[in-house]
């Protein structure tokens, strides 16, 4: 078994990230680690040689990119290091998977942070599983969000929850229902008790413009106390998520930046920085 002392701090971080997120490409790791793609490739190749990460290629991927995931040996090494140092072991370590919110918001926001260091940054990000724990601790266990984040920019802060529209579920959906099927379930938990959630915005990423329009119309007709902002997958593919891509029910077709969604005094001082990517302080 590989000795943890052979790992540099960056490789420990990569191993921790894979343990909490599941499969990732070299490009993903380059963004997370803040290094060149070639450097990320060398680190991943080294971890693979040590037996700490496995890699596969998808037969459907024409680019033939490697996808990396922590191995059982890598998970045992990380688990043992946490236990020996008296730190808690996160739930389902080494058994997690990426969600749509990770690709649509986490990586783009993290990359935007790298593009303009010092001015903006993704201060914190929780994966779907960790977001569920976060909600449960606040008496909101009935809510099902795909992620939680804290965005800092120009001295301002926005805490947010994110939901990704899964689109119509099943094959037997009539064409006339494609724009509405399944939308009601996205915010059903908020309608259940209409709780006041401890975030500045609840972000919803709609599958397309038609579904976004229907969701906004429903929110205008049946408003919620929770501050909702909506965008589409296409807009996030074309722009950085902190740009003017978000609509709110009360302002018509106007698009807003994330900071435009910040309520006065929404985010008090955040204190000691934490690593992003759902990696808790107790992981290297």
Secondary structure, DSSP 8 states (H G I E B T S, - for coil): ---GGGS-HHHHHHHHHHHHH--EEHHHHHHHHTS-HHHHHHHHHHHHHTTSEEEEE-TT-TT--EEEEE-HHHHHHHHHHHHHTT----TTTT-----HHIIIIIHHHHHHHHHTTTTEEEEEEE-HHHHHHHHHHTT-TT---SEEEEEEETTEEEEEEEEE---S-SS---GGGTTTTTHHHHTHHHHHH----SSSEEEEEESSHHHHHHHHHHHHHS--SS-EEEEEHHHHHHS-TTSS-BB-GGGTT--B-TGGG--TT-S----S---STT--TT--
